[in-house]
């Protein structure tokens, strides 16, 4: 999908500057003020599940998507893998404001991760990868380039 074909909607304040956007889910898959998990494939090389398709390494990542319709920035995406609990549970976490920042609390050990940049509020050396999202028509798109 070209940059021109994907227009930024008012549901996301992240500028659309990535060269390629891929659909990750439908708008109807999102749950207001909660998280959902989506599987996303990428051609980057990271130490997660990988398989070969047409001689390309395709990475599969579990992404936690959060839709907060009452916030200025409504869409957030972070890795679903909790590095502390060593489990894919972040999408099931509770969204809360902590020190003026929107966070998601891991359901296992209750560590809070900022949705904006993935940093753990209890230990700033730990962070989740974050991803840009955009809503266009009835589809949610994820930027192919991972942001930190």
C-alpha positions in Angstrom: 0.0 0.0 0.0 1.4 3.3 -1.0 1.7 6.3 1.3 -0.7 8.3 -0.9 -3.3 5.5 -0.7 -3.3 5.6 3.1 -4.6 8.8 4.6 -4.1 9.6 8.2 -7.4 9.6 10.1 -8.1 11.5 13.3 -7.9 8.3 15.3 -4.1 8.3 15.2 -1.7 11.1 15.9 1.4 9.3 14.6 2.4 10.8 11.2 2.3 8.3 8.4 5.9 8.4 7.2 6.6 4.7 6.7 7.1 3.4 3.1 4.8 0.4 3.5 1.7 -0.2 5.6 0.1 -3.7 6.0 -3.4 -4.4 7.2 -3.3 -6.1 10.6 -7.0 -6.3 11.4 -10.5 -4.8 10.8 -11.8 -1.9 12.9 -14.5 -4.3 14.2 -11.8 -6.5 15.7 -10.8 -3.8 18.1 -12.4 -3.5 21.6 -13.0 -0.1 23.1 -10.6 0.7 26.0 -9.1 -2.8 25.9 -6.5 -4.8 24.1 -6.6 -7.5 21.4 -3.8 -9.6 20.0 -3.0 -9.9 16.3 -0.4 -11.9 14.5 1.8 -9.9 12.1 4.3 -11.1 9.6 7.4 -9.1 8.7 10.5 -9.6 6.7 12.8 -8.3 9.4 15.1 -10.7 11.2 14.5 -10.9 15.0 14.8 -13.9 17.3 11.1 -15.0 17.2 9.3 -17.7 15.3 10.4 -17.6 11.7 9.5 -19.7 8.6 10.5 -19.6 5.0 8.1 -18.5 2.2 9.4 -18.2 -1.3 13.0 -18.0 -0.1 12.3 -15.1 2.3 12.5 -15.3 6.0 9.1 -14.2 7.4 8.9 -13.3 11.0 5.6 -13.8 12.9 5.1 -11.4 15.8 2.3 -11.3 18.3 1.2 -7.6 18.6 -1.1 -6.2 21.3 -3.4 -3.5 19.8 -5.2 -1.0 22.1 -8.1 1.2 21.0 -8.8 4.1 23.3 -11.6 6.1 21.6 -11.7 8.9 24.2 -7.9 9.8 23.9 -6.2 12.2 21.5 -4.1 9.3 20.2 -6.5 6.4 20.0 -4.5 3.5 18.6 -1.4 1.9 20.2 0.5 -1.2 19.3 3.2 -2.9 21.4 4.7 -6.4 21.5 2.4 -8.9 23.2 5.3 -10.7 24.8 5.9 -9.8 28.4 9.7 -10.0 29.0 9.3 -10.2 32.7 6.7 -13.0 32.9 8.1 -14.7 29.7 4.5 -15.0 28.3 2.4 -13.5 25.6 -0.1 -11.7 27.8 0.2 -7.9 27.3 -3.0 -7.7 25.2 -4.9 -9.0 28.3 -3.5 -6.3 30.6 -5.4 -3.5 32.2 -5.0 0.0 30.8 -4.4 2.7 33.4 -2.9 6.2 33.8 0.3 6.2 35.8 2.4 9.3 36.5 0.4 11.1 33.8 1.1 8.4 31.2 -1.2 5.8 29.6 0.1 2.3 30.5 -0.9 -1.3 30.3 -0.3 -3.5 33.4 0.8 -7.0 32.6 -1.7 -9.4 34.0 0.9 -11.7 35.6 3.4 -9.6 37.6 1.5 -6.2 37.3 4.5 -4.3 35.7 3.3 -1.2 33.9 4.4 -0.5 30.3 3.9 3.0 28.7 1.8 2.6 25.6 3.6 5.5 23.9 7.1 4.0 24.0 6.9 0.6 25.7 9.1 1.5 28.7 8.4 -0.4 31.9 7.5 2.1 34.6 9.1 0.0 37.4 12.3 -0.7 35.5 13.3 1.6 32.7 15.8 -0.9 31.3 12.9 -3.1 30.2 10.8 -2.1 27.3 8.3 -3.4 24.7 8.7 -2.7 21.0 6.1 -0.2 19.8 4.6 0.1 16.3 2.8 2.8 14.4 -0.9 2.2 13.6 -3.3 3.9 11.2 -7.0 3.5 10.6 -8.2 3.9 7.1 -11.8 3.1 6.2 -12.6 -0.1 8.1 -9.0 -1.5 8.3 -6.2 -1.0 10.8 -2.7 -0.8 9.3 0.6 -1.3 10.9 3.8 0.4 9.7 6.4 -2.1 8.5 9.3 -0.3 10.2 9.4 -1.0 13.9 9.7 2.1 16.0 11.1 2.2 19.6 
